[in-house]
């Protein structure tokens, strides 16, 4: 009986370790994924592309054929 309890306790510890390692891994990967956004260079180019597309959309709306 105590052997089964010890096995269950060990399995719980192993699963908890796997869950913790997975959470840490996801957090690390997510921080690396968003690292390029801190530089601001891509944000500026994205904003410029949005403004250009928005101006084109506005000019297309004013054409009355």
C-alpha positions as CSV (number, residue, x, y, z in Angstrom):
1,X,0.0,0.0,0.0
2,X,2.7,2.5,0.9
3,X,4.5,1.6,-2.3
4,X,1.5,2.7,-4.4
5,X,1.3,5.9,-2.4
6,X,5.0,6.6,-3.0
7,X,4.6,5.8,-6.8
8,X,1.6,8.2,-7.0
9,X,3.5,10.9,-5.1
10,X,6.5,10.5,-7.4
11,X,4.3,10.6,-10.5
12,X,2.7,13.8,-9.2
13,X,6.1,15.4,-8.7
14,X,7.2,14.4,-12.2
15,X,4.1,15.8,-13.8
16,X,4.4,19.0,-11.8
17,X,8.0,19.3,-13.0
18,X,6.9,18.8,-16.6
19,X,4.2,21.5,-16.3
20,X,6.5,24.0,-14.7
21,X,9.2,23.4,-17.3
22,X,6.6,23.8,-20.1
23,X,5.3,27.1,-18.6
24,X,8.9,28.5,-18.3
25,X,9.7,27.4,-21.9
26,X,6.6,29.1,-23.3
27,X,7.3,32.3,-21.4
28,X,10.9,32.3,-22.6
29,X,9.9,31.7,-26.2
30,X,7.2,34.4,-26.1
31,X,9.6,36.9,-24.8
32,X,12.0,36.1,-27.6
33,X,9.1,36.4,-30.1
34,X,8.2,39.9,-29.1
35,X,11.8,41.1,-28.7
36,X,11.9,42.7,-32.2
37,X,9.0,45.0,-31.3
38,X,11.1,46.8,-28.7
39,X,13.3,48.3,-31.3
40,X,10.5,50.3,-32.9
41,X,11.9,50.0,-36.4
42,X,9.3,47.5,-37.5
43,X,6.6,49.5,-35.8
44,X,7.5,52.6,-37.7
45,X,7.5,50.8,-41.1
46,X,4.2,49.1,-40.2
47,X,2.7,52.5,-39.3
48,X,3.9,53.9,-42.6
49,X,2.4,51.1,-44.6
50,X,-0.9,51.5,-42.7
51,X,-1.0,55.2,-43.4
52,X,-0.2,54.6,-47.1
53,X,-2.9,52.0,-47.4
54,X,-5.4,54.2,-45.6
55,X,-4.7,57.2,-47.9
56,X,-5.2,54.9,-50.9
57,X,-8.5,53.7,-49.4
58,X,-9.7,57.3,-48.8
59,X,-8.8,58.4,-52.4
60,X,-10.6,55.4,-53.8
61,X,-13.8,56.2,-51.9
62,X,-13.9,59.7,-53.4
63,X,-14.1,58.6,-57.0
64,X,-17.6,59.2,-58.4
65,X,-17.9,57.6,-61.8
